[in-house]
Amino acid sequence: MSWVDAAKHVAILRALEEIRDAQVIGIGSGTTLELLVGELAKKVKGRGLKLKLVATSSQIESAIIRAGLTTVNPDDLSEIDLALDGADQVESETLNLIKGGGAALTREKIVDAAAKKLVVVVDERKLTQTLGSGQVVPVEVIPFAHRLVMSRLAELGGKPRLRCGKDSAPTSTDNGNFVVDVDFGPIKDALVLDRQMRSIPGLLETGLFIGLTDRVYVGLRDGTVQVLQAK
C-alpha cells in the first residue's frame, strides 16, 4: 500500500467516527469515497446500523450497492444528517474547497449544502494556502451554451478547457451536461469569483465550495491524521 492510500485509510476511519446518531448520510464521489464506502459497510455490519445513504453519482451509487448498503432518493428526504465527501483542494485556513474532478460537483454541492454537517476526507497533498494554486476549477455547463460560457470565463481571467475523455468526446455528467476546467491561478477572493461565474447564463454550478465545510480529516505521510475545524 502506498503512503497515499494508507493516509486516506486512516483519515477515513477517523471521519467515520462522525456518524454517531446520523441516519441519513450523503456520500460524495471519487476514489477516496469508494474506499470510505467499503469501510462504512464494515462498520454498518459490525454494529447493526441502519443507515440511508444519498449517492451523488451513479459511480458511487454502484459502489454503495455492491457493498450491500441502502441508497435513498434525495426527493424522499426532508433533511440529511451528515455528508461525507472528498476534495481536489482544501484551503487550510478557510476550509473552502475545489471539487469536481469526478464530474459530480453539482450533485455533491446539493447534498453537501443540505447536510447538517459536512465532513471532508483528504490526504495531505490536497492542502493549500490559496485555492487555485496548481488546481483548475471545474464548472458544469449546459452543452448548448458551452462555447459562450467559455468565452465569459475567459473574460473573468480564466483559461477554460472543455474536459474530454479518452475518445475525445466531451465528458458528460450524470445530469447530461459538460464539464469545463478553468485555470484561474491562485484565487484572491473565491466568494467573489464563485458569484461571478454563477451569474453566467448556461453555467449550472461551480466547483468552488465556499463556507460549507465543518471539519476536514487529513491523512498525513507519517501515518497520523490532522483534523481541521471550521472557525
C-alpha positions, 0 to 999 in steps of 0.5 A: 500500500502506498503512503497515499492510500494508507493516509486516506485509510486512516483519515477515513476511519477517523471521519467515520467516527462522525456518524454517531446518531446520523441516519441519513448520510450523503456520500460524495464521489471519487476514489477516496469515497469508494474506499470510505464506502467499503469501510462504512459497510464494515462498520454498518455490519459490525454494529447493526446500523441502519443507515440511508445513504444519498449517492451523488453519482451513479459511480458511487451509487454502484459502489454503495450497492455492491457493498450491500448498503441502502441508497435513498432518493434525495426527493424522499428526504426532508433533511440529511444528517451528515455528508461525507465527501472528498476534495481536489483542494482544501484551503487550510485556513478557510476550509473552502474547497475545489471539487469536481474532478469526478464530474459530480460537483453539482450533485455533491454541492446539493447534498453537501449544502443540505447536510447538517454537517459536512465532513471532508476526507483528504490526504495531505497533498490536497492542502493549500494556502490559496485555492487555485494554486496548481488546481483548475476549477471545474464548472458544469455547463449546459452543452448548448451554451458551452462555447459562450460560457467559455468565452465569459470565463475567459473574460473573468481571467480564466483559461477554460478547457472543455474536459474530454475523455479518452475518445475525445468526446466531451465528458458528460455528467450524470445530469447530461451536461459538460464539464469545463476546467478553468485555470484561474491561478491562485484565487484572491477572493473565491466568494467573489469569483464563485458569484461571478461565474454563477451569474453566467447564463448556461453555467449550472454550478461551480466547483468552488465550495465556499463556507460549507465545510465543518471539519476536514480529516487529513491523512498525513505521510507519517501515518497520523491524521490532522483534523481541521475545524471550521472557525 
